[in-house]
Amino acid sequence: MELKTTDVAARLGVSPKTVQRWVRKYDIPLRRNEAGHFLFDEKTVALLERVKFEQGAALEAPPAPDRPSTPPRNSSIHALFQEYVEPEIERVTSRLNQLEQQLEQKADDVVSVQLLHHRKEMEEIIARLTALEQLVARLEQQLNNRPPSSHETPKEPKRKRRGLGRVMGLFA
């Protein structure tokens, strides 16, 4: 029994393009008919089923819905809207709400991580400030407890030389 690409694709639940891509990618030897189309036998179909299982291939062409592809001619627009559009709107709205909730959760997680990071930084800064305050207090205490040394003399203001500055100003 020889099957065409569309038959194999329907049997595997993938698009014909996917079947053709797998044949080229895995270099599967196939016979061709006079028009150049692939001809599949049961052994090759089993091989492609294994490829599909191993690839975990997503369906490129979803199965046709149970609804008719073309609306009946005598249906009103309102009935068609209720039958075809409203379920899709509800599905999309539901998915959108779900994504918004996930986004809010991610934002909350990010803010929580940032707050924890900032809290840690603040604790480190407070610890450094405390250490610096203690160091300054010790240095002040050492400075206050130290007796004046003999080589330190109180500084006297310099006396101004009144006459020399005037004389030098003449030559400038």
C-alpha positions in Angstrom: 0.0 0.0 0.0 1.4 3.4 -1.0 0.3 6.6 0.5 0.7 10.2 -0.6 2.2 13.0 1.5 -1.2 14.4 2.4 -2.4 11.0 3.6 0.7 10.5 5.8 0.3 14.1 7.1 -3.3 13.5 8.1 -2.4 10.2 9.7 0.4 11.8 11.7 -1.6 14.9 12.5 1.0 17.3 11.0 1.0 19.4 7.9 2.3 18.0 4.5 5.1 20.5 4.6 6.3 19.0 7.9 6.3 15.5 6.4 8.3 16.9 3.4 10.7 18.7 5.8 11.3 15.5 7.8 12.0 13.5 4.6 14.6 16.0 3.5 16.1 16.5 7.0 16.5 12.8 7.8 17.3 11.8 4.2 14.6 9.2 4.1 14.8 7.2 0.9 11.4 7.3 -0.9 10.1 6.4 -4.3 8.4 9.0 -6.4 5.5 8.7 -8.8 5.6 10.1 -12.3 4.6 13.6 -11.1 7.6 13.6 -8.7 5.4 13.2 -5.5 6.7 11.0 -2.6 5.2 7.6 -2.2 5.2 6.2 1.4 4.9 2.6 2.5 4.0 1.4 6.0 7.6 1.1 7.1 8.3 4.7 6.2 5.1 5.9 8.0 6.3 4.0 11.1 9.6 5.7 10.8 8.0 9.1 10.5 5.8 8.3 13.6 9.0 7.7 15.5 10.5 11.0 14.2 7.4 12.8 15.3 7.5 11.2 18.8 11.2 12.0 19.2 10.9 15.5 17.8 7.8 16.3 20.0 6.7 18.2 16.9 3.9 20.7 17.5 1.1 20.5 15.1 1.7 23.0 12.3 -1.8 22.5 10.9 -4.3 22.1 13.7 -7.0 19.6 13.0 -10.0 21.1 11.4 -12.7 22.3 13.9 -15.9 20.4 14.2 -17.7 23.5 12.9 -18.4 23.8 9.2 -15.8 25.8 7.4 -18.3 28.0 5.6 -21.4 29.4 7.4 -24.8 28.4 6.2 -26.3 31.0 3.9 -29.6 31.4 5.7 -28.0 32.2 9.1 -28.3 35.6 10.6 -25.1 37.6 11.3 -26.0 37.7 15.0 -26.3 33.9 15.2 -23.0 33.5 13.3 -21.3 36.0 15.7 -22.6 34.0 18.7 -21.5 30.7 17.2 -18.1 31.5 15.8 -16.8 34.8 17.2 -17.9 34.9 20.8 -16.2 31.6 21.8 -13.0 32.9 20.3 -13.3 36.2 22.1 -13.9 34.4 25.4 -10.9 32.2 24.8 -8.7 35.1 23.9 -10.0 37.2 26.9 -9.4 34.3 29.2 -5.9 33.8 28.0 -5.2 37.6 28.2 -6.4 37.6 31.8 -4.2 34.6 32.6 -1.2 36.4 31.1 -1.9 39.6 33.0 -2.0 37.6 36.3 1.3 36.0 35.4 2.8 39.4 34.5 1.6 40.9 37.8 3.1 38.0 39.7 6.4 38.4 38.0 6.4 42.2 38.7 5.7 41.4 42.4 8.6 39.0 42.5 10.9 41.5 40.9 9.9 44.2 43.4 10.4 41.8 46.3 13.9 40.9 45.1 14.8 44.6 44.7 13.5 45.4 48.1 15.5 42.6 49.7 18.6 43.8 47.8 18.1 47.4 48.9 17.5 46.3 52.5 20.8 44.4 52.5 22.7 47.4 51.1 21.2 49.7 53.7 22.2 47.3 56.5 25.8 47.3 55.1 25.8 51.1 55.0 24.5 51.3 58.6 27.2 48.9 59.8 29.9 51.0 58.1 28.5 54.2 59.6 28.4 52.7 63.1 32.0 51.6 62.7 33.1 55.0 61.6 31.2 56.7 64.5 33.0 54.4 66.9 36.4 55.2 65.3 35.7 58.9 65.5 34.7 58.7 69.1 37.9 56.8 70.0 40.1 59.3 68.1 38.4 62.2 69.9 38.9 60.5 73.2 42.6 59.8 72.5 43.0 63.4 71.4 41.4 64.8 74.6 43.3 62.4 76.9 46.7 63.1 75.5 48.9 65.6 77.4 50.3 68.5 75.5 53.8 67.7 74.2 56.8 69.9 74.7 57.5 70.5 71.1 54.1 71.9 70.6 54.0 75.6 71.3 50.9 77.7 71.1 50.9 79.5 67.8 51.3 83.2 67.9 50.1 85.3 65.1 52.8 86.7 62.9 53.5 90.4 63.3 53.0 92.4 60.2 56.0 94.3 58.9 54.5 97.6 58.0 57.4 99.4 56.4 58.8 96.6 54.3 55.6 96.0 52.4 55.3 99.6 51.4 58.9 99.7 50.2 58.5 96.5 48.2 55.3 97.8 46.7 57.2 100.6 45.1 59.3 98.2 43.0 56.5 96.0 41.9 
